[in-house]
Amino acid sequence: MYIYPENLKAKPMLWLWLLRDIAIIGVAALISVMALVQGVSMAPLVGTVLYAFLSIQVDGSSILDFLRRAACFLFLQQQKYEWRLEP
């Protein structure tokens, strides 16, 4: 039995993540565990957990989306301002 989502154009989700994020988290977790077993560092595991936390979707938006938009607004895209005098 398949239950259709309310919006058929919505992105596919599993629990709180998009399927794309689940795939990224899975591959990163595998690499992180392999690095931890080899004694390299714990940094990849911390990065994976941080990405998993930042990519949680709530009401169609995540913290990672907000940070991307904020970086584009503040640093990556030129802002255009037009000044005109009131007649």
N, C-alpha and C positions, 0 to 999 in steps of 0.2 A: 504494500500500500504506500503510495506516494502522496504527500500533502503538499499542495501547491502554495507557494508564498503569496502574500497579498499582492505584491507587485512582481509580475513575471519578468521584469527587466532588472530586478534587484541582483546584486552580486551574490554568488553562492557563499554561504557561511556555515561554519561548524562551530557550535558553542558560541564563543565570543569573538572568534577570529574569522577572517576571510580565508578561503581555501588556499589562496596564494601565500598568505602569511603562515598557515599551518605547514605548508611545504618548506618554506624558508626556515621556520623554527625547527622542523624535523632534521633537515640537513645540517643546520648550524649546531644542533644539539649532538648529532652524531660526530661531527668534527670536534666539538668541544670535549666530548667524553674521550675520544681517541687522543687528543692533546693532553688531557688530564692523566690518562693512563700512562702515556709516555713521559710524564713528568715535566712537560714544557712549561705550562703556566695555567693559572685558573682564570686568566683574563678572557679567553674565548667563552667560557661558561658564563661569566658575569655579563658579557656582551649579549649572549643569547637570551638570558633571563631578562635583561633590560629591554631588548627588542620585543620579547613576548609581552612584557608589561605595557610597553608604549603602543603596541599595535592592537590592544583590546578595543573592539568596536562597541560603542554605546550610542544608541540612537543614530546610527549611520556615520558616526565620526569617531576618530580616535585621537589620542594625545599626539601621536606621530603625525597625523594629518595637520593638526593645529600647529605643530612646530615647523612643518614644511611650509605652510602658508605664512607663518610669521617670519621665517628666514627669507622667503621670497619678497615679502613686503618690506622688510627692514634692510636687507643686504643685497639681494640678487637682482631685483628689478628696479629700473629707474622710475621714480615718481614724477608725475607731471603736474605742475601747479600753474594755474593761470590767474593773474591778478588783473582786475579791471576796476576802473573807477565807477562809482555809482553816478548816474546823470542827475 
